[in-house]
Amino acid sequence: MIQDEWKSQCATIGECATAIFATADVKITPKGFADPQFLALMLLARTASNLKAALILLDSGQIVEARTITRCCLENLYWVVGLAEDGDKFVKQMRDDELSHRRALGQAIFAGEYTLDQEVEQRLRDQMRDLNRSGLANKTLNPKVVASMRDDFKQTYIFYSQLSSDSAHPSISALNRYVVPDHPEGPGFDTVPIVKTAEIEETYEYLSMATMGVCVAVNQIIGGTSGGQKLNAIAEQHTILSNRSRAGKKTGKAASA
């Protein structure tokens, strides 16, 4: 069953991520944790954790939650690509993005007229003053823009948008999952929506694509590892399974026509 093969594929990617960590030789530089190599490994750690969680959720039939975390894996991929393409320049963009969010949060706190401890309020005002003096732009990093840094990843934003619409955001499409229009006693709701086999298979495929991409990019950024030697075989298996999945979808459509 191809679904089981996708599951095995994702588990193999998780093992590869662990092997990359075990064999990575990243030296501490004056840049500290702002070094692109360190940030790449942080993103790999986050992706490995996301992957583990998504697989658990898929096993339990929590398709919405699994697809939401798969979306996180795609975003991890975009950020790793940013590091691979622009290095220190992208690190600065990440830092500016973080500081911009902090400034926006501080502005929201003061605008909301919350009651703060005097010491906390003064510390927050000092931080806001420093941030306002920093000359940060209001723009923050955007997944669509980051994904477009490389043509071979730009098209994956379609998948990211799909996962956003049908799972991550409370859109009409996402909310429709919980409606039971043909219930014998009349329309109702279901907190455990029916999961389609095709959607589980698709989620495994997206998960494989995103997490494999992170592993490949991180392995490249840190100069290659013996733990990453299986990546070519993993990529080949992903292509094989993707082709079989597409063939299966075409066959299914032909059968139902």
C-alpha positions in Angstrom: 0.0 0.0 0.0 1.6 3.3 -1.1 0.4 5.1 2.0 2.5 2.8 4.1 5.5 3.4 1.8 5.1 7.2 2.2 5.0 6.7 5.9 8.2 4.7 5.8 9.8 7.3 3.5 9.0 10.1 6.1 10.4 7.9 8.9 13.6 7.4 6.9 13.9 11.2 6.4 13.7 11.6 10.2 16.5 9.1 10.7 18.6 11.0 8.1 18.0 14.3 9.9 19.2 12.6 13.1 22.3 11.2 11.3 23.1 14.7 9.9 23.1 16.1 13.5 25.3 13.2 14.7 27.9 13.7 12.0 27.8 17.6 11.7 31.1 19.4 12.4 30.1 23.0 12.9 32.6 25.2 14.6 31.7 28.1 16.9 32.6 31.4 15.2 32.5 35.0 16.4 29.0 35.2 14.8 27.7 32.7 17.5 24.1 31.6 16.9 23.8 34.2 14.1 26.1 32.0 12.0 24.1 30.6 9.0 25.3 27.1 9.8 24.0 27.3 13.4 20.7 28.7 12.2 20.5 25.9 9.6 20.9 23.3 12.3 18.2 25.0 14.4 15.8 24.8 11.4 16.7 21.2 11.0 16.0 20.5 14.7 12.6 22.3 14.3 11.8 20.3 11.2 12.7 17.0 12.8 10.4 17.8 15.7 7.6 18.9 13.3 8.0 15.7 11.3 7.7 13.6 14.4 4.5 15.4 15.4 2.9 15.2 12.0 3.5 11.5 11.7 1.9 10.9 15.1 -1.1 13.0 14.1 -1.5 11.2 10.8 -1.5 7.9 12.7 -4.3 9.1 14.8 -6.3 10.5 11.9 -5.9 14.2 12.9 -5.6 15.3 9.3 -6.2 19.0 9.8 -3.5 19.2 12.5 -1.1 17.1 10.5 -1.5 19.3 7.4 -1.0 22.4 9.6 2.3 21.2 10.8 3.3 20.1 7.3 2.8 23.7 6.3 5.3 24.6 9.1 7.8 22.2 7.4 7.4 24.0 4.1 8.0 27.3 5.8 11.1 25.8 7.4 12.2 24.8 3.9 11.8 28.3 2.6 13.9 29.8 5.4 16.7 27.2 4.9 16.7 28.1 1.2 17.0 31.7 2.2 20.1 30.8 4.3 21.6 28.7 1.5 21.0 31.5 -1.1 21.9 34.7 0.8 23.7 33.6 4.0 24.5 36.5 6.3 22.1 38.8 4.4 19.2 36.5 5.1 20.3 36.2 8.8 20.0 39.9 9.0 16.5 39.7 7.5 15.6 37.1 10.1 16.8 39.3 12.9 15.0 42.4 11.5 11.9 40.3 11.1 12.1 39.3 14.8 12.7 42.8 16.0 9.8 44.1 13.8 7.4 41.7 15.4 8.6 42.7 18.9 8.0 46.3 18.1 4.5 45.6 16.8 3.8 43.6 20.0 5.0 46.4 22.1 2.9 48.9 20.2 -0.2 46.7 20.6 0.4 46.5 24.4 0.6 50.2 24.8 -2.3 50.8 22.4 -4.4 48.4 24.5 -3.8 50.4 27.7 -2.9 47.4 29.7 -2.0 47.8 33.3 1.7 46.9 33.7 4.0 46.7 36.7 6.0 50.0 36.7 9.3 48.2 36.3 8.0 46.0 33.5 6.5 49.1 31.7 9.7 51.0 31.9 11.7 48.1 30.6 9.3 47.8 27.7 9.4 51.5 26.9 13.2 51.3 26.9 13.1 48.4 24.5 10.6 50.2 22.3 12.7 53.3 22.2 15.8 51.3 21.1 13.7 49.5 18.4 12.3 52.8 17.1 15.8 54.2 16.8 17.1 51.1 15.0 15.5 52.2 11.7 13.8 48.9 11.0 11.5 48.7 8.0 7.9 47.7 8.7 8.1 44.8 6.3 8.7 41.3 7.6 9.7 38.1 6.0 7.0 36.6 3.8 6.8 32.9 2.9 5.8 33.6 -0.7 8.7 36.0 -1.2 11.2 33.8 0.4 10.0 30.7 -1.6 10.5 32.7 -4.8 14.2 33.0 -4.2 14.7 29.8 -6.1 12.7 28.8 -9.2 12.7 25.1 -8.2 11.0 25.9 -4.9 8.8 28.7 -6.0 6.1 26.3 -7.3 5.8 24.6 -3.9 4.1 27.8 -2.6 1.0 26.4 -4.2 1.1 23.5 -1.8 1.7 25.9 1.1 -1.3 28.0 0.1 -3.4 24.9 -0.1 -2.4 23.7 3.4 -3.2 27.2 4.7 -6.6 27.3 3.1 -7.9 23.8 3.9 -6.3 23.3 7.3 -4.2 26.0 8.9 -6.7 28.9 8.6 -10.4 28.7 9.7 -11.6 29.2 6.1 -14.9 28.0 4.8 -13.1 25.0 3.2 -11.5 24.1 6.5 -14.7 24.6 8.5 -16.7 22.5 6.1 -14.8 19.4 7.3 -16.7 19.5 10.6 -20.2 19.7 9.1 -22.3 16.6 8.6 -25.1 17.7 6.2 -26.6 14.2 5.5 -27.0 13.0 9.1 -30.2 11.0 9.7 -31.3 13.4 12.4 -30.5 16.5 10.3 -27.4 18.6 9.7 -24.9 18.4 12.5 -21.3 18.7 13.5 -18.4 16.2 13.9 -15.3 17.0 15.9 -13.6 14.1 14.3 -14.1 14.7 10.6 -13.9 11.8 8.1 -10.4 11.5 6.7 -10.0 10.6 3.0 -7.2 8.1 2.1 -6.1 10.3 -0.8 -5.6 13.3 1.5 -3.5 11.3 4.0 -1.3 10.1 1.1 -1.0 13.7 -0.2 0.0 14.9 3.2 2.7 12.3 3.5 4.0 13.4 0.1 4.1 17.1 1.0 5.7 16.2 4.3 8.4 14.1 2.5 9.1 16.9 0.0 9.5 19.6 2.6 11.5 17.7 5.2 13.7 16.1 2.6 14.4 19.6 1.1 15.4 20.9 4.6 17.8 18.0 5.1 19.4 18.6 1.6 19.8 22.3 2.1 21.1 22.1 5.7 23.6 19.4 4.6 24.7 21.7 1.9 25.1 24.7 4.2 27.2 22.9 6.7 29.5 21.5 4.1 28.2 17.9 3.8 28.1 15.1 6.4 28.4 11.4 6.3 24.9 11.3 7.8 23.6 12.9 4.7 24.9 10.3 2.3 21.5 8.7 2.0 19.9 11.8 0.7 20.2 10.9 -3.0 18.5 7.6 -2.4 15.8 9.3 -0.4 15.2 11.8 -3.2 15.0 8.9 -5.7 12.5 7.1 -3.6 10.4 10.3 -3.3 10.3 10.7 -7.1 9.3 7.0 -7.5 6.5 7.3 -4.9 5.3 10.7 -6.4 5.1 9.2 -9.9 3.1 6.2 -8.5 0.8 8.5 -6.6 0.1 10.6 -9.7 -0.5 7.4 -11.8 -2.9 6.2 -9.1 -4.9 9.4 -9.2 -5.2 9.2 -13.0 -6.4 5.6 -12.7 -8.9 6.6 -10.0 -10.3 9.4 -12.2 -10.6 7.1 -15.2 -12.4 4.5 -13.1 -14.9 7.0 -11.8 -15.5 8.7 -15.1 
